[in-house]
Amino acid sequence: MNNNNKTALVPRLRFSEFNTTGEWKTCTLSNLASRITTRNQDNSIKRVLTNSAIDGVVDQSDYFDREVANLNNLENYFVIDEGDYVYNPRISVSAPVGPISKNKVGKGVMSPLYTVFRFKNHNNDFYEQYFRTNLWHYYLKNVSNTGARHDRMSISNDSFMKMPLPYHSEKEQQKIADCLSSLDDLITAEDKKLEALGAHKKGLMQKLFPAEGKTLPEWRFPEFMDCDEWEEKTLIDICNMQAGNYVSATEIDENRASDTFPCYGGNGLRGYTKTFTHNGKYPLIGRQGALCGNVTLVEGAFHATEHAVVCTPSQRVVVEWLYYQLVMMNLNQYATGQAQPGLSVKVLEKLQVKVPSTTTEQQQIADCLSCVDDLITEQVKKIEALRTHKKGLMQGLFPSIEEVSE
């Protein structure tokens, strides 16, 4: 390559005060950090950590809901301090070469299958953000063993520590880190709002539907205070439940085209197909799979597979109220089978429910909960927009070593 035509290593987006500070440079990870190889030889540390692609470094017992490692056999585990970084070679959709995460939870031990390293400069927030991009993925793909297990990268520690990283003035790096960290804080705050909305909805449902053994809800709209008690019925009394029709997996596409329709199975939306079984507004119950018992309210033309139960409300039942009633019933508790959990329509039909005597009250309850669902939907969109904005910023604020080396 002609050096005169060489692409300069600079970010596409740069804060104005650094526009004249020159190109970025590269160095290996080993120049900036050292591997941590201290073992838990006396088995004195019992706190086992793991590195999740989504949640980062967390307690293993919290992540798996149980202790996976043998707490009496941790001598070979690496001792990791807060601020250290961990590479997990297990690949996933969200981490195609495995995640690198900063330990923010405290001292613990980490499986020897992971690579642990510590930056020489404690001011390394820039690299915490950098490792959340995909700009370093190309290097690991190039040096990994292609004959490795399909679910795990195979890379030597020496090759890993030779990973090239960009660097410039500490002042510019910190400015980038601060910018992205402020967005992280905003996203965290919006996530908490979403959690609060979910908790609010759950609480509302518990108040607006009768508790077990009761014939009236704890909260009732004023105009219905003098109305009759709710009537006890079975699900077969208030809706017809019918499984959908089989469709081959080869006929289901991940992406929607103009001539395809949503296809729902046992775990919700599967994709899109050219046929539809129903057209209208219906609650669907997933009856097969790990998420069986999940309830989705679907509107328009759609295909329901044999693993989805379509619920058609009776004449004096409001479809939206029926949806919330089904959600409230936690139908997964009636699943049978362990390897492949499933729900029997015959079992579902016999389940008892309390039903308001008037469709007006049903509609009022449904409208109230639908308003909260609308707020939740808007909050989800807001968070997605913030994540997309951050992703775009990250692509611009970090220089691409791969583009320069091409």
C-alpha positions in Angstrom: 0.0 0.0 0.0 1.2 3.5 -0.8 1.8 5.3 2.5 0.6 8.5 0.9 -2.9 6.9 0.4 -3.0 5.3 3.9 -6.2 6.0 5.7 -5.7 8.0 8.9 -6.7 6.4 12.2 -9.2 9.0 13.4 -12.8 8.7 14.6 -15.6 9.8 12.2 -17.0 11.9 15.0 -14.7 14.0 17.1 -15.1 16.6 19.7 -14.1 20.0 18.3 -11.2 20.6 20.8 -9.4 17.5 19.5 -9.8 18.1 15.7 -6.2 19.3 15.5 -4.6 16.9 17.9 -3.5 14.4 15.2 -4.1 10.7 14.4 -4.7 8.0 16.9 -2.2 5.2 17.4 -2.4 1.5 18.1 -0.7 -0.8 20.6 -1.4 -4.3 21.9 -3.5 -5.1 24.9 -0.4 -6.4 26.6 1.2 -2.9 26.5 -1.8 -1.5 28.3 -2.7 -4.4 30.7 -1.5 -7.5 32.3 -3.1 -10.9 32.6 -4.3 -11.9 36.1 -3.2 -15.4 36.9 -3.4 -15.5 40.7 -5.2 -18.6 41.8 -7.5 -19.1 44.7 -5.1 -21.7 46.1 -6.3 -21.9 49.7 -10.0 -21.9 48.5 -10.6 -19.0 50.8 -12.8 -17.0 48.4 -16.2 -18.5 47.8 -17.8 -15.8 45.7 -17.9 -17.1 42.2 -18.5 -14.6 39.4 -19.4 -15.1 35.8 -19.4 -12.9 32.7 -22.7 -12.7 30.9 -23.0 -11.2 27.4 -26.0 -9.2 28.5 -25.5 -8.4 32.2 -21.7 -8.3 32.3 -19.8 -9.6 35.4 -22.4 -10.9 37.9 -22.6 -13.3 40.8 -22.9 -16.8 39.3 -25.5 -17.9 41.9 -27.7 -14.9 40.9 -27.3 -15.4 37.2 -28.0 -19.1 37.2 -30.4 -19.0 40.2 -28.1 -21.6 41.8 -24.5 -22.4 42.5 -22.9 -24.0 39.4 -19.4 -24.3 40.6 -18.4 -26.7 43.4 -17.6 -24.2 46.3 -15.2 -26.7 47.8 -13.1 -27.0 44.6 -12.2 -23.4 43.6 -8.4 -23.6 44.0 -7.9 -23.4 40.3 -10.1 -20.3 39.8 -8.6 -16.9 39.1 -8.9 -14.2 41.8 -10.5 -11.1 40.3 -10.7 -7.7 41.9 -13.1 -4.9 41.2 -12.0 -3.0 38.1 -10.5 -6.0 36.4 -11.7 -7.1 33.0 -12.9 -10.6 31.9 -13.1 -12.2 28.5 -15.6 -15.1 28.2 -14.9 -17.1 25.0 -18.5 -18.5 24.8 -20.2 -17.0 21.8 -23.9 -16.0 21.4 -26.1 -13.9 19.2 -25.4 -10.8 21.3 -21.7 -11.6 21.7 -20.5 -13.3 18.5 -16.9 -13.6 19.7 -17.7 -13.6 23.4 -18.0 -10.6 25.7 -15.3 -8.6 27.5 -16.7 -6.9 30.6 -15.4 -4.8 33.5 -15.9 -6.2 37.0 -18.0 -3.7 38.9 -19.4 -6.1 41.6 -16.3 -6.6 43.7 -13.7 -9.3 44.6 -14.4 -12.9 43.7 -13.1 -15.8 41.7 -13.6 -16.6 38.0 -13.4 -19.8 36.0 -10.0 -20.6 34.5 -11.8 -20.9 31.1 -12.0 -17.1 31.1 -9.1 -14.6 30.5 -8.8 -12.0 33.2 -6.6 -8.9 32.8 -6.0 -5.6 34.6 -5.2 -2.2 33.0 -2.0 -0.5 34.2 -3.8 2.8 34.2 -6.8 2.9 36.5 -8.4 5.5 34.3 -9.7 3.0 31.7 -13.4 3.8 31.3 -12.7 4.4 27.6 -11.8 0.7 27.1 -14.9 -0.4 29.0 -17.0 1.4 26.4 -14.7 0.2 23.5 -15.2 -3.4 24.4 -19.0 -2.9 24.0 -18.5 -2.2 20.3 -17.7 -4.8 17.6 -14.5 -3.0 16.5 -12.2 -5.6 18.1 -14.2 -8.6 16.9 -12.3 -8.9 13.6 -9.0 -9.6 15.3 -10.3 -12.4 17.4 -12.0 -14.0 14.4 -8.7 -13.9 12.5 -6.6 -15.5 15.3 -9.1 -18.0 16.7 -8.9 -21.7 15.9 -11.5 -22.4 13.2 -11.7 -26.0 14.3 -12.9 -25.1 17.8 -16.2 -25.9 19.4 -19.1 -24.1 17.6 -20.2 -22.4 20.8 -16.8 -21.2 22.0 -13.9 -19.2 20.6 -10.5 -21.0 20.8 -7.7 -18.5 21.2 -4.5 -18.7 23.1 -3.8 -16.2 25.9 -0.8 -14.9 24.0 -2.8 -14.2 20.9 -5.5 -12.6 23.0 -3.1 -10.2 24.7 -1.7 -9.2 21.3 -5.1 -7.7 20.4 -4.5 -4.2 18.8 -6.2 -1.3 20.6 -6.5 2.4 19.7 -5.2 5.0 22.0 -4.8 8.8 22.0 -4.6 11.5 24.7 -6.1 10.4 28.0 -8.2 13.6 27.9 -9.9 12.7 24.6 -10.4 9.1 25.7 -12.1 10.3 28.9 -14.3 12.7 27.1 -15.6 9.9 24.9 -16.1 7.6 27.9 -18.0 10.4 29.8 -20.2 11.1 26.9 -21.2 7.4 26.5 -21.5 6.9 30.3 -24.0 9.7 30.5 -26.1 8.0 27.9 -25.8 4.8 30.0 -27.1 6.6 33.0 -30.0 7.9 31.0 -30.8 4.5 29.7 -30.6 3.0 33.2 -33.0 5.7 34.5 -35.5 5.0 31.6 -35.2 1.2 32.3 -36.2 1.9 35.9 -39.2 3.8 34.7 -40.2 0.8 32.5 -39.8 -1.5 35.5 -42.0 0.9 37.6 -44.7 0.8 34.9 -44.6 -3.0 34.8 -45.0 -3.1 38.6 -47.8 -0.6 38.4 -49.6 -2.7 35.9 -49.2 -5.8 37.9 -50.5 -4.1 41.0 -53.5 -2.7 39.1 -54.4 -6.2 37.8 -54.3 -7.6 41.3 -56.7 -4.9 42.4 -59.1 -5.0 39.4 -59.6 -8.8 39.4 -60.9 -10.7 42.3 -58.4 -12.6 44.5 -58.8 -16.3 44.9 -61.9 -17.1 46.9 -63.4 -13.7 46.3 -66.4 -12.7 44.1 -65.5 -9.0 43.8 -62.2 -7.2 43.0 -60.7 -5.0 45.7 -61.0 -2.0 43.5 -64.2 -1.3 41.4 -65.0 1.7 39.3 -67.6 3.9 41.1 -70.4 3.3 38.5 -70.3 -0.4 39.2 -70.2 -0.3 43.0 -73.9 -1.3 43.2 -73.8 -3.9 40.4 -74.0 -7.7 41.0 -71.1 -9.7 42.1 -68.9 -11.3 39.5 -70.2 -14.6 38.2 -68.2 -17.8 38.6 -67.7 -19.6 35.3 -65.2 -21.9 33.5 -63.1 -20.8 30.6 -65.1 -23.0 28.2 -68.2 -20.9 29.3 -66.6 -17.6 28.2 -64.5 -18.5 25.1 -63.9 -21.2 22.5 -60.3 -22.5 22.6 -58.9 -24.1 19.4 -55.3 -24.8 18.4 -54.1 -23.5 15.1 -52.8 -25.3 12.0 -49.4 -26.8 11.3 -47.0 -24.8 9.0 -43.6 -26.1 8.0 -40.6 -24.2 9.4 -39.3 -23.8 5.8 -42.4 -21.7 5.1 -41.7 -19.2 8.0 -39.4 -16.2 7.3 -37.7 -14.1 9.9 -38.4 -10.9 8.0 -41.8 -9.6 7.0 -42.7 -9.1 3.3 -45.7 -7.3 1.9 -47.5 -10.5 1.1 -46.8 -12.3 4.4 -48.6 -12.5 7.8 -47.4 -12.9 11.4 -47.1 -16.5 12.5 -47.5 -17.4 16.2 -46.5 -20.6 17.9 -46.0 -21.9 21.4 -43.5 -19.2 22.4 -45.1 -16.2 20.7 -44.2 -14.7 17.3 -42.2 -17.2 15.2 -41.9 -15.2 12.0 -44.0 -14.6 8.9 -45.7 -16.8 6.5 -47.8 -16.5 3.3 -50.9 -18.1 4.8 -53.2 -16.9 7.6 -55.7 -18.9 9.7 -57.5 -16.0 11.4 -58.4 -12.4 10.8 -59.6 -10.3 13.8 -58.7 -9.7 17.4 -57.9 -12.7 19.6 -55.9 -13.7 22.7 -53.5 -16.5 21.9 -52.1 -18.9 24.4 -48.8 -20.7 23.8 -49.4 -24.3 24.6 -46.1 -25.9 23.8 -42.5 -25.1 24.8 -40.6 -23.4 27.6 -42.8 -20.3 27.6 -46.1 -22.2 27.3 -48.9 -20.3 29.0 -47.8 -17.0 27.6 -50.7 -14.9 26.3 -50.5 -12.5 23.3 -53.3 -10.2 22.0 -53.2 -10.3 18.2 -55.1 -8.1 15.8 -55.4 -8.5 12.0 -54.7 -11.4 9.8 -52.3 -14.0 11.3 -51.3 -17.7 11.2 -51.7 -19.6 14.4 -49.7 -22.9 14.5 -50.8 -26.1 16.2 -48.8 -24.9 19.3 -50.9 -21.8 19.8 -54.4 -21.8 21.2 -56.8 -19.2 19.7 -59.4 -17.9 22.1 -62.6 -16.7 20.6 -64.7 -14.8 23.2 -68.3 -15.7 23.8 -71.0 -13.1 22.9 -71.0 -11.3 26.2 -67.3 -11.3 26.8 -65.0 -8.4 25.8 -62.0 -9.7 23.9 -59.5 -7.3 25.6 -60.9 -8.1 29.1 -60.5 -11.8 28.2 -56.9 -11.2 27.3 -56.1 -9.6 30.7 -58.0 -12.3 32.5 -55.9 -15.0 30.8 -52.7 -13.1 31.7 -53.8 -12.8 35.3 -54.3 -16.6 35.5 -50.6 -17.4 35.2 -51.4 -20.4 32.9 -47.8 -21.8 32.9 -48.5 -23.3 36.3 -50.8 -25.8 34.6 -48.1 -27.1 32.2 -47.1 -30.8 32.3 -44.0 -32.5 31.1 -40.4 -31.5 31.8 -38.4 -32.0 28.5 -41.1 -30.3 26.5 -43.7 -28.6 28.8 -47.2 -28.4 27.4 -50.7 -27.2 28.2 -53.8 -29.3 27.5 -56.8 -27.5 26.1 -59.1 -29.8 28.0 -57.4 -28.7 31.2 -57.6 -25.0 30.3 -61.3 -25.2 29.5 -62.1 -26.4 33.0 -60.3 -23.6 34.8 -62.6 -21.4 36.9 -62.8 -17.6 36.4 -64.9 -14.7 37.8 -66.7 -12.6 35.2 -68.3 -9.2 35.5 -72.0 -9.5 34.6 -71.9 -6.5 32.2 -69.6 -6.0 29.2 -69.4 -2.3 30.2 -67.5 -3.1 33.3 -65.3 -5.6 31.4 -64.5 -2.8 28.9 -63.7 -0.3 31.6 -61.2 -2.7 33.1 -59.6 -3.4 29.8 -59.4 0.3 28.8 -57.7 1.1 32.1 -55.0 -1.6 31.6 -54.7 -0.8 27.9 -53.7 2.7 28.9 -50.9 1.4 31.0 -49.8 -0.9 28.2 -49.7 2.1 25.8 -47.4 3.8 28.3 -45.2 0.7 28.5 -45.0 0.5 24.7 -44.0 4.1 24.4 -41.4 3.6 27.1 -39.9 0.6 25.3 -39.7 2.6 22.1 -38.0 5.4 24.0 -35.4 3.1 25.4 -34.8 1.4 22.0 -34.3 4.9 20.5 -31.7 5.8 23.1 -29.9 2.5 22.6 -29.9 3.1 18.8 -28.5 6.6 19.4 -25.7 5.3 21.6 -24.8 2.6 19.1 -24.5 5.2 16.4 -22.4 7.4 18.6 -20.1 4.5 19.4 -19.6 3.7 15.7 -18.5 7.3 15.2 -16.5 8.1 18.4 -14.2 5.1 18.2 -11.6 4.8 15.4 -11.7 1.6 13.4 -8.3 -0.2 13.3 -9.8 -2.8 10.8 -10.6 -0.1 8.2 -7.1 1.4 8.5 -5.4 -2.0 8.2 -7.4 -3.1 5.1 
